[in-house]
Amino acid sequence: MSDMTFRLLERHQRLDARLRLLQGLRWPDPSELARLKKLKLAIKDRLTRLTARPLRPGS
């Protein structure tokens, strides 16, 4: 696993934890929830692109 992949996975997990915390609140901030969900999805998409790339010969 590359360093970039590892950092993105860590960030994705931290966002997931923050989202669960906010969703557990009685009145979560809808704009903050939307922002975090959008960021989490962008990181997930980037991870998917990184892991779906074919390996270069000699790598």
KAZIHU-V30617 format. One record per residue. N is the residue number from 1. RES is the residue in three letters. OMEGA is omega in whole degrees, -180 to 180 (none if undefined). Layout:
n->N res->RES omega->OMEGA
n->N res->RES omega->OMEGA
This chain:
n->1 res->MET omega->-179
n->2 res->SER omega->179
n->3 res->ASP omega->179
n->4 res->MET omega->179
n->5 res->THR omega->180
n->6 res->PHE omega->179
n->7 res->ARG omega->179
n->8 res->LEU omega->177
n->9 res->LEU omega->178
n->10 res->GLU omega->-179
n->11 res->ARG omega->179
n->12 res->HIS omega->179
n->13 res->GLN omega->178
n->14 res->ARG omega->177
n->15 res->LEU omega->179
n->16 res->ASP omega->179
n->17 res->ALA omega->179
n->18 res->ARG omega->178
n->19 res->LEU omega->179
n->20 res->ARG omega->178
n->21 res->LEU omega->-180
n->22 res->LEU omega->-179
n->23 res->GLN omega->178
n->24 res->GLY omega->179
n->25 res->LEU omega->180
n->26 res->ARG omega->179
n->27 res->TRP omega->180
n->28 res->PRO omega->178
n->29 res->ASP omega->-176
n->30 res->PRO omega->-180
n->31 res->SER omega->177
n->32 res->GLU omega->177
n->33 res->LEU omega->-180
n->34 res->ALA omega->180
n->35 res->ARG omega->-179
n->36 res->LEU omega->178
n->37 res->LYS omega->180
n->38 res->LYS omega->179
n->39 res->LEU omega->179
n->40 res->LYS omega->179
n->41 res->LEU omega->179
n->42 res->ALA omega->178
n->43 res->ILE omega->179
n->44 res->LYS omega->178
n->45 res->ASP omega->179
n->46 res->ARG omega->176
n->47 res->LEU omega->179
n->48 res->THR omega->179
n->49 res->ARG omega->-179
n->50 res->LEU omega->-177
n->51 res->THR omega->-178
n->52 res->ALA omega->-180
n->53 res->ARG omega->175
n->54 res->PRO omega->179
n->55 res->LEU omega->177
n->56 res->ARG omega->177
n->57 res->PRO omega->-180
n->58 res->GLY omega->-180
n->59 res->SER omega->none
